[in-house]
Amino acid sequence: MKLKRYEILLPLKYNDGTEIEKEKFEKTHKELLEEFGATTFDSVVAYGRWVYKSVIYEDQLLRFRIDTKNTKKSQAFFKKYKSVLKERFQQLDIWITAHDLEVI
């Protein structure tokens, strides 16, 4: 069965260094579960750096993975949901990637 895997990286801290409230992650997890019926959440923290207007930002990130049918509806959901996450987590951008997936 051919699927699409969507991965969302969410920061643990706001850009000013304060921790993001746990409730925001729980709300995100609930919304994704309601939409797709299953999610995977990594408990390993990824570290990233990025530059914006000559300022270096450092992030600690959590990853959500959602495996679902490869449909235009799913892709449209994530394109729209990205703006929700950017506002919720107060970010300039939220990294969402899509990968072809074949379950054996």
Contacts in CASP RR format, 6 or more apart in sequence:
PFRMAT RR
TARGET T0000
AUTHOR 0000-0000-0000
METHOD contacts of the structure
MODEL  1
MKLKRYEILLPLKYNDGTEIEKEKFEKTHKELLEEFGATTFDSVVAYGRW
VYKSVIYEDQLLRFRIDTKNTKKSQAFFKKYKSVLKERFQQLDIWITAHD
LEVI
1 102 0 8 1.000
1 103 0 8 1.000
2 70 0 8 1.000
2 100 0 8 1.000
2 101 0 8 1.000
2 102 0 8 1.000
3 67 0 8 1.000
3 68 0 8 1.000
3 69 0 8 1.000
3 70 0 8 1.000
3 100 0 8 1.000
3 101 0 8 1.000
3 102 0 8 1.000
3 103 0 8 1.000
4 67 0 8 1.000
4 68 0 8 1.000
4 69 0 8 1.000
4 70 0 8 1.000
4 74 0 8 1.000
4 75 0 8 1.000
4 98 0 8 1.000
4 99 0 8 1.000
4 100 0 8 1.000
4 101 0 8 1.000
5 65 0 8 1.000
5 66 0 8 1.000
5 67 0 8 1.000
5 98 0 8 1.000
5 99 0 8 1.000
5 100 0 8 1.000
5 101 0 8 1.000
6 65 0 8 1.000
6 66 0 8 1.000
6 67 0 8 1.000
6 68 0 8 1.000
6 74 0 8 1.000
6 78 0 8 1.000
6 96 0 8 1.000
6 97 0 8 1.000
6 98 0 8 1.000
6 99 0 8 1.000
7 63 0 8 1.000
7 64 0 8 1.000
7 65 0 8 1.000
7 96 0 8 1.000
7 97 0 8 1.000
7 98 0 8 1.000
7 99 0 8 1.000
8 63 0 8 1.000
8 64 0 8 1.000
8 65 0 8 1.000
8 66 0 8 1.000
8 85 0 8 1.000
8 94 0 8 1.000
8 95 0 8 1.000
8 96 0 8 1.000
9 46 0 8 1.000
9 59 0 8 1.000
9 61 0 8 1.000
9 62 0 8 1.000
9 63 0 8 1.000
9 94 0 8 1.000
9 95 0 8 1.000
9 96 0 8 1.000
10 20 0 8 1.000
10 25 0 8 1.000
10 28 0 8 1.000
10 61 0 8 1.000
10 62 0 8 1.000
10 63 0 8 1.000
10 64 0 8 1.000
10 85 0 8 1.000
10 89 0 8 1.000
10 94 0 8 1.000
11 20 0 8 1.000
11 59 0 8 1.000
11 60 0 8 1.000
11 61 0 8 1.000
11 89 0 8 1.000
11 91 0 8 1.000
12 19 0 8 1.000
12 20 0 8 1.000
12 45 0 8 1.000
12 59 0 8 1.000
12 60 0 8 1.000
12 61 0 8 1.000
12 62 0 8 1.000
13 19 0 8 1.000
13 20 0 8 1.000
13 59 0 8 1.000
13 60 0 8 1.000
14 20 0 8 1.000
14 89 0 8 1.000
14 90 0 8 1.000
15 57 0 8 1.000
15 90 0 8 1.000
15 91 0 8 1.000
20 89 0 8 1.000
24 88 0 8 1.000
24 89 0 8 1.000
25 62 0 8 1.000
27 88 0 8 1.000
28 64 0 8 1.000
28 85 0 8 1.000
28 88 0 8 1.000
29 39 0 8 1.000
29 41 0 8 1.000
29 64 0 8 1.000
31 81 0 8 1.000
32 39 0 8 1.000
32 64 0 8 1.000
32 66 0 8 1.000
33 39 0 8 1.000
35 77 0 8 1.000
36 66 0 8 1.000
36 68 0 8 1.000
36 74 0 8 1.000
38 66 0 8 1.000
38 67 0 8 1.000
39 64 0 8 1.000
39 65 0 8 1.000
39 66 0 8 1.000
40 64 0 8 1.000
40 65 0 8 1.000
40 66 0 8 1.000
40 67 0 8 1.000
41 62 0 8 1.000
41 63 0 8 1.000
41 64 0 8 1.000
41 65 0 8 1.000
42 62 0 8 1.000
42 63 0 8 1.000
42 64 0 8 1.000
42 65 0 8 1.000
43 62 0 8 1.000
44 63 0 8 1.000
45 60 0 8 1.000
45 61 0 8 1.000
45 62 0 8 1.000
46 60 0 8 1.000
46 61 0 8 1.000
46 62 0 8 1.000
46 63 0 8 1.000
47 58 0 8 1.000
47 59 0 8 1.000
47 60 0 8 1.000
47 61 0 8 1.000
48 58 0 8 1.000
48 59 0 8 1.000
48 60 0 8 1.000
48 61 0 8 1.000
49 56 0 8 1.000
49 57 0 8 1.000
49 58 0 8 1.000
49 59 0 8 1.000
50 56 0 8 1.000
50 57 0 8 1.000
50 59 0 8 1.000
51 57 0 8 1.000
52 92 0 8 1.000
67 101 0 8 1.000
67 103 0 8 1.000
68 74 0 8 1.000
70 100 0 8 1.000
75 98 0 8 1.000
78 96 0 8 1.000
78 98 0 8 1.000
81 96 0 8 1.000
82 94 0 8 1.000
82 96 0 8 1.000
85 91 0 8 1.000
85 94 0 8 1.000
85 96 0 8 1.000
86 92 0 8 1.000
86 93 0 8 1.000
86 94 0 8 1.000
END
